[in-house]
Amino acid sequence: MKIIDIYIIKKFLTTFFLSIVLILMIVVVFDISERMEDYLLKKPPLKEIIFDYYFNFLPFFANRFSPLFTFIAVIYFTSRMAYQSEIISILGSGISFQRMLLPYMISAAALASMSLYLNHFIIPKSNGVRLAFEEKYIRNPYENRDKNIHRQISPGNYIYVTSYNHRIQSGYQFSFEKIKNGERYYYLRSDKITWDSTQGKWSLDNYFIRTINGMTEAISMGAKLDTSLHFQPSEFGTRETKIESMQTPDLITYIEEEKLKGSSLIPYYESEKHWRTAFPFATFVLTLIGVSVASRRVRGGIGWQLGVGLLISFSYILFMQVSTTFATNGSFSNNLTFVAVWIPNVIFTVLALLMLRSTPK
């Protein structure tokens, strides 16, 4: 590596981390002002606020917007280099524009690799602590508004409930059936099912059970029955943000389990899995766009370059968010969800290359 490579890398990373620190300080102030009412009302311990919430919220926020911070850093220090004629000097020394991009790409690769690792392993663990704090002190209790909930809890075992109230842990018009070789050999129906969290059992009201064994059939019914059915209340619904606390290997396993159960949220889970890899790639794209915009020396300083650059970067992030939401809410297969999540990267990569091609060299 040449001295100029080290010089650019140092400027890149220093500006990046400095911008993160400054913006996070502002974010903390605004977040505290927004959460103050919840803090005063529910009185969480100061230790939990600092270590359980903010120590996990800040890495989450910084990583979520790291491509934008990268872009701001590139625009800022590159435009200053251009304004001070440093880029002209670099190119005039015989270094090609493509060669000058090398330290930018090295820095972007380092930041993208860090973001990739954080997305798949570190941030999910910290999200678990942060979300637990929010669940306890900030969020309203979870309510499942779904109706006619069907689940396959294990091969051949199916449950159904008309509705389920997570506040009182009770469901209505519940049924449980076991099917083998296309034939039902066990059927349970109950007007109401209630979860006893202390004993870890389900309580059934007005139940009816029918069991078929070959040519024999047994029927039983009654007003009350305590039984240890092998499923948890989470089968009837849980917050979508639960997957944010899963490391990617656990998320992949969870997706396969949910596919078996016939969950309608599979596109959401798939998009989250693909997003964790696709989003760090934006670091490369925004770095290229930033260099192509900021490497020109223009009259009036860096204001115009910052404005154009921020417009492009926000358009990119907005397009990625819209595409991910479209993939989440649509009935897509795994491959189409992958395409929907990655298509903003493809489009803006082409845009970045076109912008680089038109940049004066």
C-alpha positions in Angstrom: 0.0 0.0 0.0 1.2 3.5 -0.8 1.2 6.5 1.6 -1.8 7.9 -0.3 -3.8 4.7 0.4 -3.2 5.0 4.1 -4.0 8.7 4.0 -7.4 8.0 2.3 -8.2 5.1 4.5 -7.4 7.1 7.6 -9.6 10.0 6.5 -12.4 7.6 5.5 -12.5 5.7 8.8 -11.9 8.7 11.0 -14.7 10.7 9.4 -17.0 7.7 9.5 -16.6 7.0 13.2 -16.7 10.7 14.1 -19.9 11.2 12.2 -21.4 8.1 14.0 -20.4 9.5 17.4 -21.9 12.9 16.7 -25.2 11.6 15.3 -25.6 9.1 18.1 -25.2 11.8 20.7 -28.1 13.7 19.0 -30.1 10.5 18.8 -29.7 9.7 22.5 -31.0 13.2 23.4 -34.1 12.9 21.2 -34.8 9.3 22.3 -34.6 10.2 26.0 -37.0 13.1 25.5 -39.4 10.8 23.6 -39.2 8.0 26.3 -39.2 10.3 29.3 -43.0 9.8 29.9 -42.6 6.0 29.9 -39.6 6.3 32.2 -41.5 8.5 34.7 -44.6 6.3 34.5 -43.0 2.8 34.8 -39.8 3.9 36.7 -37.3 1.4 35.2 -34.0 1.3 37.2 -31.3 3.6 35.8 -28.9 0.7 35.4 -31.4 -1.1 33.1 -32.0 2.1 31.1 -28.3 2.5 30.5 -27.0 -1.0 30.1 -30.1 -3.0 28.9 -31.5 -0.3 26.6 -29.0 2.3 25.4 -25.9 0.0 25.4 -27.9 -2.2 23.0 -29.9 0.5 21.2 -26.9 2.5 20.0 -25.1 -0.4 18.2 -28.4 -1.3 16.6 -29.0 2.2 15.4 -25.4 2.8 14.3 -25.4 -0.5 12.3 -28.8 0.1 10.8 -27.7 3.4 9.3 -24.0 2.6 8.7 -24.3 2.8 4.9 -25.7 6.4 5.3 -22.9 7.3 7.7 -20.4 5.8 5.2 -21.9 7.9 2.4 -21.7 11.1 4.6 -18.1 10.4 5.4 -17.1 9.8 1.8 -18.9 12.9 0.6 -17.4 15.1 3.3 -13.8 14.2 3.2 -13.6 13.6 -0.6 -15.2 16.9 -1.4 -12.7 18.6 0.9 -9.9 16.8 -0.9 -11.3 18.0 -4.2 -11.8 21.6 -2.9 -8.2 21.7 -1.7 -7.0 20.3 -5.1 -5.6 17.1 -3.5 -7.5 14.8 -6.0 -6.0 16.8 -8.9 -2.6 16.3 -7.4 -3.2 12.6 -6.9 -4.3 12.1 -10.5 -1.5 14.4 -11.8 1.1 12.2 -10.1 0.2 9.4 -12.5 -2.3 7.5 -10.3 -5.4 6.5 -12.3 -8.9 7.3 -11.0 -9.6 3.5 -10.8 -6.4 3.0 -8.7 -7.5 5.9 -6.4 -10.7 4.0 -5.7 -8.7 1.1 -4.1 -8.4 2.6 -0.6 -12.1 3.6 -0.7 -13.0 0.0 -1.5 -10.7 -1.4 1.2 -12.4 0.9 3.8 -15.8 0.0 2.5 -15.0 -3.7 2.6 -13.9 -3.4 6.3 -17.1 -1.5 7.2 -19.3 -3.9 5.2 -17.7 -7.0 6.8 -18.1 -5.5 10.3 -21.8 -4.7 9.5 -22.3 -8.2 8.1 -21.0 -9.9 11.2 -23.0 -7.5 13.4 -26.2 -8.2 11.4 -25.9 -12.0 11.6 -24.5 -12.5 15.1 -24.0 -9.6 17.5 -26.9 -7.3 16.9 -29.5 -10.1 17.3 -28.2 -10.9 20.7 -28.2 -7.3 21.8 -31.7 -6.9 20.3 -32.9 -9.6 22.7 -32.0 -7.5 25.7 -33.2 -4.3 24.2 -36.6 -5.7 23.1 -37.1 -7.3 26.5 -36.6 -3.9 28.1 -39.1 -2.3 25.6 -41.6 -5.1 26.3 -41.4 -4.5 30.0 -41.3 -0.7 30.2 -42.2 0.9 26.8 -44.5 -1.2 24.6 -48.1 -2.0 25.1 -48.9 -5.7 25.8 -49.0 -7.8 22.7 -52.4 -8.4 21.1 -53.1 -10.9 18.4 -55.9 -9.8 16.2 -55.8 -12.8 13.8 -58.9 -14.9 13.4 -59.2 -18.6 12.5 -55.7 -19.5 13.4 -54.4 -22.8 11.9 -51.1 -24.4 12.9 -49.2 -27.6 12.3 -47.3 -28.0 15.6 -45.5 -31.2 14.5 -45.9 -33.6 11.6 -49.5 -34.8 11.5 -50.6 -32.7 14.5 -52.8 -29.7 13.8 -54.4 -27.1 16.1 -57.0 -24.5 15.3 -58.6 -21.7 17.3 -61.1 -19.0 16.3 -59.3 -16.3 18.3 -56.7 -16.0 21.0 -56.3 -13.3 23.7 -52.7 -13.1 24.9 -53.6 -10.9 27.8 -55.7 -13.5 29.5 -54.0 -16.4 27.7 -57.2 -17.9 26.5 -58.5 -19.0 23.1 -62.0 -19.9 21.9 -63.4 -22.7 19.7 -60.2 -24.7 20.0 -59.6 -28.0 18.2 -56.7 -30.4 18.0 -56.4 -33.3 15.6 -53.9 -36.0 14.8 -53.7 -37.4 11.2 -51.8 -40.3 9.9 -51.8 -41.6 6.3 -54.5 -39.1 5.4 -56.9 -40.4 8.2 -57.7 -38.6 11.4 -57.4 -40.9 14.4 -57.7 -38.4 17.2 -59.9 -35.3 17.5 -60.3 -32.9 20.5 -62.7 -30.0 20.6 -63.2 -27.4 23.3 -65.2 -24.2 23.7 -62.3 -22.5 25.5 -58.6 -23.2 26.1 -56.6 -21.4 28.8 -52.9 -21.5 29.5 -51.8 -22.0 33.1 -48.3 -20.5 33.2 -47.5 -21.7 36.7 -48.1 -25.4 35.9 -47.3 -25.2 32.2 -50.5 -26.9 31.2 -53.6 -26.1 29.2 -57.1 -26.1 30.7 -60.1 -27.0 28.5 -63.7 -26.0 29.1 -66.6 -28.1 27.6 -64.3 -30.6 25.9 -65.1 -33.4 23.5 -62.5 -36.1 22.6 -62.9 -38.8 19.9 -60.2 -41.5 19.5 -60.2 -44.1 16.6 -58.1 -47.2 16.9 -58.8 -49.5 13.9 -62.4 -50.5 14.1 -62.9 -49.2 17.7 -63.9 -45.7 18.6 -63.8 -44.0 22.0 -65.6 -40.8 22.9 -65.2 -38.8 26.1 -66.6 -35.3 27.1 -66.8 -33.2 30.1 -66.9 -29.6 31.6 -63.2 -29.3 32.6 -59.9 -31.0 31.6 -56.3 -30.1 32.5 -54.0 -31.5 29.9 -50.3 -31.1 28.8 -50.7 -30.5 25.1 -47.3 -30.1 23.5 -47.3 -26.5 22.3 -46.9 -23.0 23.8 -49.1 -19.9 23.6 -46.6 -18.5 21.1 -48.1 -20.9 18.5 -51.1 -18.5 18.4 -49.0 -15.5 17.6 -46.1 -13.5 18.7 -44.5 -10.1 17.9 -42.9 -10.0 14.5 -39.9 -8.3 16.1 -39.1 -11.6 17.8 -36.9 -12.7 14.9 -34.7 -9.6 15.3 -33.3 -11.3 18.4 -32.4 -14.5 16.6 -28.9 -15.1 15.2 -29.0 -16.1 11.6 -28.5 -19.9 12.1 -31.4 -19.8 14.6 -33.5 -17.7 12.2 -33.0 -20.3 9.4 -34.1 -23.1 11.8 -37.0 -21.0 12.9 -38.1 -20.4 9.3 -38.1 -24.1 8.5 -40.2 -24.8 11.6 -42.7 -22.0 10.7 -42.9 -23.4 7.1 -44.0 -26.7 8.7 -46.6 -24.9 10.7 -47.9 -23.1 7.7 -47.2 -19.6 9.0 -48.3 -16.6 6.9 -45.3 -14.6 8.0 -42.7 -16.6 6.0 -42.1 -13.8 3.5 -41.4 -11.5 6.4 -38.9 -13.9 8.0 -37.3 -14.6 4.6 -36.9 -10.9 3.9 -35.2 -10.4 7.3 -32.8 -13.2 6.5 -31.8 -11.8 3.1 -31.8 -8.2 4.4 -29.0 -9.0 6.8 -26.7 -9.7 3.9 -28.1 -7.3 1.4 -28.0 -4.1 3.5 -24.2 -4.1 4.2 -23.6 -4.3 0.5 -25.1 -0.8 0.3 -21.8 0.4 1.8 -20.0 -0.4 -1.4 -22.7 1.2 -3.6 -22.9 4.4 -1.6 -19.2 4.7 -1.4 -18.9 4.6 -5.2 -21.7 7.1 -5.6 -20.1 9.3 -3.0 -16.8 9.3 -4.7 -18.3 10.1 -8.1 -20.3 13.0 -6.7 -17.7 14.5 -4.4 -14.5 14.1 -6.4 -15.4 17.1 -8.7 -14.4 20.5 -7.6 -17.3 22.8 -7.9 -18.0 26.5 -7.1 -19.7 27.3 -3.9 -18.0 24.7 -1.7 -19.4 21.2 -0.7 -23.0 22.2 -0.1 -24.3 21.3 -3.5 -22.4 18.0 -3.4 -23.8 17.1 0.0 -27.3 18.0 -1.1 -27.2 15.8 -4.3 -25.5 13.0 -2.5 -27.9 12.9 0.4 -30.8 13.0 -2.1 -29.4 9.9 -3.8 -28.6 8.1 -0.6 -32.0 8.7 0.9 -33.6 7.6 -2.3 -31.5 4.4 -2.2 -32.4 3.6 1.4 -36.1 4.4 0.8 -36.2 2.2 -2.3 -34.6 -0.6 -0.3 -37.2 -0.2 2.5 -40.1 -0.1 0.0 -38.8 -3.2 -1.8 -38.4 -5.1 1.4 -41.9 -4.1 2.6 -43.3 -5.2 -0.8 -41.5 -8.6 -0.4 -42.8 -8.9 3.1 -46.5 -8.2 2.3 -46.6 -10.1 -0.9 -47.1 -13.8 -1.4 -43.6 -14.5 -2.7 -41.5 -17.7 -2.9 -38.1 -17.7 -1.3 -36.4 -16.9 -4.6 -38.7 -13.9 -5.3 -38.2 -12.6 -1.8 -34.5 -12.7 -2.4 -34.8 -10.8 -5.6 -37.1 -8.2 -4.1 -34.6 -7.5 -1.3 -31.6 -7.4 -3.6 -33.0 -5.5 -6.5 -32.2 -2.0 -5.1 -28.6 -3.0 -4.8 -28.5 -4.1 -8.4 -30.2 -0.9 -9.7 -28.1 1.5 -7.7 -24.9 -0.4 -8.5 -25.6 0.2 -12.2 -26.3 3.9 -11.4 -23.0 4.1 -9.4 -21.0 2.7 -12.3 -22.7 5.1 -14.8 -21.9 8.0 -12.5 -18.3 6.9 -12.1 -18.0 6.6 -15.9 -19.1 10.2 -16.3 -16.8 11.5 -13.6 -14.0 13.7 -14.9 -10.7 11.8 -14.6 
